[in-house]
Amino acid sequence: MSRLPNRVEDIIAAPTRRGLPRKVTHPPADIASSIKGMDNFCRVMAIRPGDHVVMLIDPLLDPRVVQAVQGLARGRGATFIAYMGDSTRYVTIPDEAKALLERATFVVSTWFASVIDPFCMALRKNKGQRWVKITFFRDLDLLNTPQAQFPIDLLGEIIRATSRLFPEQGDFTLRFTDPRGTDFRIPYTDAMLQKLKRHNRWRGHNIADEDGCYVHYLPTHGPNLFEPGMVGLKPEDKVGISGTIWAQWAVGFDHPFASPVGVEFRDDVVFAVHGEGFEADVLRDYLIGGTLEEVGCGHNPKAPRFDIYPAGPNSPGALHFGINALKPSEYLRRVMPNWEEPHIHMDLVTYDSTVTAGNSPMIEDGYLLSLRDPKVVALAERYGDPVELLEGFPV
């Protein structure tokens, strides 16, 4: 393939570049493409007759998205109710919403709490609720985009191929390096690995038809190479995360970093932020003492390569390192008062990482190696030209 777009110069020159909130216009697609997007929507939203659908929404969500989910629910013989909160930034579910959620069998949510609140996790685990997080479906016109229309079964095969790049068993270290000097390590135990591989997202199952499932729509955000809850860790558990991430960019900044910024972890927490520029000062002001919430890896070849708003990139091989701080960032509150994530969060971004799981390479210089998996290429041939489908990244 031609050189992968992964440099700062590529980011700056890209029409898709977005690190701060701004309206993106999605022009109408042709009929054939529109049907593909609608088909994916209806498949992911696997609402059954008799389901009770609860939608957790916020004031800035496109009301047509709510109407689309409601229409699908009613068309399938399910009941529907929506609860509007003040924003998406809840980290715990408010008491008045809990009673509504208890009755649900299917949940569609814009709220950050969906993934981290133990209450939500328990509803999936103990009651078998099926959850769809719509961080990246806030505008109905997104159905017109290539990322919404990308074959969902092919996306699942790409994810399964990435899963096969992990060791089959045993302890190992997940290591991240790049040309700027990043050397970041996450120790994995076999128990963590097996827990990760059992998750519906790492099985490439992006349709919300399994009891207890959690999926992202648009397909897909991540899945995460590391996420404490996904690997079975409790908040008090320590695994020895260490090293420094020299990021290229981060959500909340219009341009890539003008001068080097390194976030150093010791013993699972942010120990220091290195660098002299404005961006380093912003991160140093609130990230010290923070913890790693996720390392997400993009998998959708038609996600805009350099659109990282609101929660990091979804393009294959692009990484976001999600950190939760001990206090909110005043800078983020000023520049993104209506951010879809809580202001304690930060998503550092790299496009040129090399990732190894033990001795197994997963990403080389930002290229996700599962895109070359024979099963992925063979399945892509069913849908079109494998090169265009898998390596024609929108930049």
N, C-alpha and C positions, 0 to 999 in steps of 0.2 A: 504494500500500500504506500501511498505518498506520505510525506511527513505529517505526523499527527499534530493538529493545532493544540499546543500546550504551553506556549511561551507567553510572557507578559505582553510582548508586542502583538501577539495574536488576539489576546483579550481586549487590548485597547482599540484595535482596529475592527473588532467584530460588531456588526449591527445587533446581535443578540445580547450584547453585554448589558447586564442589569444587576446592580448590587444594592440599589435603593428602590423604594416603591415608586413605580410610575405605571400609568395605564398602557397596556399593550393591546393593539387592535388586531383582531383575528378575522381576516376577510372570509367571506363564505367559500366553502369548498364545493367542488363539483358533486353531483348527486352520488356517484359511486363511492367517492371518498367519505361523504357525509354518512352514508349507510354503514360503512366500516366503523366509523366513530360511534354511531348509535348502537351498533351491535356490541361493541366492547362495553359500552356503558350498561346495556341491559344484562350482559353476562356477568359483569363484576357485581352489579347490584342484584344479587341472586335472591330476591325476595320471594317467599313462598306463599301460597294461599293460606290464610289464617295467621300469618305473622302479624305482630304488632311492631310497627316501625316508629322509632323515636329519632328525631333529628335534632342535634345540638348545634345551634347556629349563632350568628353574630350580626350586628346591624349592617356591616359592610359587605356581606355575602350577596351576590347577585340573586335577587328573588326568583329568577327563572330557574336557578339550580334547585331551589326548594320545590318549585312547582314540578320540575322534572321528576324528582324523587317521589313526590306525592302522587303524581300521575301514574308512575310505574307501580307504586304500591297499590293504589286503588284498582288499577287494571289487572292486577294479579290476585285480587281478593284479599288484600291485607288492610289493616287499619293503620292510621298515620296520625302522628302529632309532632309538632315542632316546639322547641323551647329556645327562646332567644336570650342569650346572656349579654352582658355589657360589651364583651370582646371575645377574642379567641384565647386570651392569655391565661385562662384559669390553669393552675397547677393542681388543684383539687376540685372535685365536683361540689358545688354549693348544695346545701341540704334540701332546698326547695326543688332542685332538679333530680335528687336521688330517688324520690318517690316515683317520678315518671320513668326513670331508667330501670327501676326494679321490674316494671311490667313488660319491658321491651324484650323482643326476641331478635330484633335486627336494629342496629344503631348506625346512623350516618352522622359524622361529627366534624366540626371545624376546630374543636377545642384542643389545646395542647395537653390538657389533663388526660386525654384519651389513652395515651401511651404510658404515662408514668404514675397515675394515681392508682394506689393499691385497690381502691374501690372498683375501678373499671376493670382491672386485671382479674379481680375476684368474680365479677359478673361473667367474664368470658370463661374463666376456668370452672366455676361452680354451676353456672346456669346455662352454659353453652351459647351465650349471646354471640352473634356474628357482627363484627364491627368493620366499618369502612371509614377511614380517615381521609378527608378531602382537602388537605392543605393545598393541593395543586389543582383543585377544581372549583375555583371561586367565580368563574365566569362561564356561562353556558356556551359562549362562542368558542371555547377551547375544544369543543367537539369537532371544530373545523380544522384542527391542527394535525400534522403528521404524527406527533407523539401520542395523541388520543387514538389515532387510527392504526398504530403499529400493531401487528398481529399479537394478541395476548398469549397465544400458545407458544409462539416463537420467543417472546419475552421470557416465559416460564422456562423454556429450554436453555436460554442463555444463563438464567440464574442457577439452574441445576448444574450446568457446566462449570460455573464459578464454584459452586459447592463442592464439586468433585476435585477442585484444585486444593482444597484443604486436605490435610492428612486424613486417612481413614480412621485412625485411632491414635491414642497416646498424647502425652504432653508435648507442647511445642511453644515457640515464641512467634508471634505475629509481628513482623518488623517492617517499618516504613523508612525509606531513604529517598533522597532526591538531590539534584545538583547543587542546591543551596546549603546542604550540610545537615538536613534532617536526619536524625537517627532516633526513632521512636519505637518503643517495644511494649507489647502487651503479652504477658505470659498466659498461656492457655493450658488448662488441665483437660484430660480426656472427658471428664464429666461436663465441663463447659462446652466442649466441641460437640458432644453427642446431643446435648440440649439444644444447641444452635441448629444442628442439622434436622432436628425433628420439627422445627417451627414451620408452619405452612408457607411462610414467605421464602425460606431457604429450600423448600421443596418445589419452589417455582409455582406455587398455587396461589394465583392472584385473584381468584373468584371467591366471593364471600358465601360459599355454600357448605362449608365445614363448621360444625358446632365448635364454638370457642375461637374461631379464626379472627385475625386482625390483618387487614389489607389496606393498601393505599390506592387511591384513585385521584388523578390520572395514574395509570400504571407506569412506573412505580417509583416511589421514593426509597432509595436504597435497593435491596435490604442492607442492613448494617453488618459490616465485618466484625464489629463488636458493639454490644449493647448490654449493660449489666443485667437487665431483666430477661433478655432473650437467652442469655447463657446461664441463667439460674442464680445470679448473685443477689444478695440482699444488700441494702444500703450500707450496712456496717462491714461487709466483706471487703478485704483487701487482697489484691493479687500481685502487686508490685509493678504497676504501670510506671514507666520511666522514660526519660529522654526528652529531646527538644524537637518541636515542630516549627520549621521555618516556612511559614505559609506564604503563598503568593498573593492572597486576597482574603476577604472575609465579608459576610453579609453585613450591611450597614455602611459600606464604603463604596463610593461611586466608581473608583478606579482601583486597580491592583496597588499593593503597597509600594510607595515611592522609595522607601529604604527598608533594609532587612528587619523583620520582626520574628522573634523566636519565642515560643511559649514552652517553658521547661516544666516537666513533671518529675517529681520525686515521690516515691511511696504513694502513688495513686492521686496526688493532688498537685495543683499548679504551684510550683515553688518560686518561679521567677518569670518575668517577661523581659526579654533582651531586645535591645534596639534603642535608637536615639530619636526617631522621628515622631510625628504627631500620632500616627496609628499605634505605635508602641506605647505611647503615653496613655492613650484611650484604653487599651487592653490592660495595662498595668494598674490602672485606676480601680478596676473591679474584679479582675480574674484571679488574683492571688488567693489561694485556698480553695479554688473551684475544683470540680471533679469532672471526669470524662463521662458524658452521657451517651455518646455514640461515636462510631466511625462509620459513616455511610458511604457506600460505593454506588455510583450511578450505573444503570443497566439499560436504559431505553435509548437506542441509537438515534431516535428522532427527537429526543428532548433537545431544545436549544443549548448548544454547547456551553455558552458563557452567560446563561441566565441563572444566577444563583439566588435570586430573591423568590420566596421569603426564607428558605430553609436549606439552601445549598444546592449544588448542581445534580442533575439526574442523568447526565450524559455518561456513557460507559467509561469506566476508569477514573473519572473525576471523583475526588474525595472531599467529604466535609467532616471535620472533627468538631463535634458538638460538645461544648463545655457549659456546665451550669455553675454559675458563680454564687457567692454568698450574699451578694447585694446587687440591686439593679444598676445598670450603667446609665449615668446621667446623659452621656453623649447619645446613646441609642434612644433614650426617652425624648431627646430634642429632635433628632433627625428622622426617627420612625415612631412617632407617638402612637400610631395605629398598627404597629407591627403585629403580625399574626403569631409571633412567638413571645414568650415573656422576656422582659428586659434584663433578666439575670442570665440569659442564654447568649452564646456566641458560636457561630459556625465559621471556623477557619477552613480555607479552601486551597486545595492543590490540584493541579492538572498534569503534573509530570512525575508523580510518585512511582517508585518501584516498591512492590509489596511482596514479601515472601512469608509463607506459612511453614515454619521449619525450613526444610530444604526445597520446598515447592514454590516456584514463582507463580504469582497470581496476576500481577500487573507489572508491566515493564515500561518505564518512562511514560506513564499515563495511559498505556494501551492495555485494555482488559483482555487477557489471553483467552478467555472463554469464547470470544467472538470467532476464534479460529477452530473451535472444537468441531470435529467431524459431524456430530449429531446436530449441532447448531446450523452448520452450513447446509447439511442435507435437508433440514426442515425449512430453511430459508428459501431453498429452490422451489418449494411448493407455492410460495407467495410472490416470487418475483426474482430479480437479480440479487444474489446474495451479497455481492460487493456493494451495490447501492443500498440495500436494506441495512447491512450491518456496519458499513464503514462510511456511508455518506452522511456525516454529522452536519446538522445545520449550524453554521457559525455566524 
